[in-house]
Amino acid sequence: MQRTAVTRWTSQLLVSDALLRTQTAMQKAVVDDVFKNEVLKDKAAKARKSAAEASALVNNDALWSQLQLLAELLRQVATALYKGQADGSAMGSVFGSFFTLEKHLTSFKYPETPVGAQLKHHCLVNLQHRRSYLLRPAHVLSYLLDPRYLGAPNQPTQDKIKSAMVLMHKLASSKEERRALVAGGHVSMDQLPPTYETPMRDAVGGHYANRRARTGGFLALSFVWEAGSVADTVSWWKTWGSHIQSIQNVAIKVLSIPTSFSAGERAFSNAGYMQSVLRTKLSYEHRHRLLYIYFN
């Protein structure tokens, strides 16, 4: 579904941009004597009518203005969709893209007409619908743990933060729970005694507060938060988050989740090109190496 949406909206944007680039040439063509003599004066009435309609549309400045508005409106939408299917894009960027889109759709210069007001309302309502439909606590948690968005003016609502914190506690204590189950020979969490040790889960609150305040370990150093340092979010946590291990373990798990299955679909497509009907004996190891070379 993600790739379908990218293809659909990007195609609309590409077509709009292509038409805008050829606007001058098209307007010159319809007033050219050759066009008038050979097309508008064609003997077939149907052909003359179609040519006259096309000429009128090309010379309609209002339609070109509407097309320009559509292209500008779609540009940020296409950018946000590309982030969602990009290789190596952490899930925090998905949640962040919704804030960017909301700002774009709110501040966009819609026509000061009833139709323009209706268009704005339609865009914002559908954005909220897609946000509610697509985003889960894992997206919110990824945004909260993404060093690129720490201190960003746009933050999740309190309800969303609460659900993300519940998820973070569960992930932080997952290894401890499994260890306690194995040690006690239990098969269900209900069988665990209430006193089993959970040092990681107990440390989550304090570690998260330290990270938010940028205190302790390397987090107090300014260069740790520079744009170049936070570009690769997983590497950032592996490098600088060792002193807040409970949060580090969760962050690496969550931020390593692909934003969509688009990267996997691209891998399947490229593997299909490499192992065609003429290369049926290509071994798995050889194909894997070819894919690795292609992507890296």
Helices and strands as residue ranges (DSSP letters): H 2-21, H 23-30, H 33-35, I 36-40, H 45-58, H 61-85, H 92-107, H 114-134, H 137-145, G 147-149, H 158-172, H 174-184, G 189-191, H 199-213, G 217-220, G 222-225, H 227-230, H 233-240, H 245-255, H 262-274, H 284-295
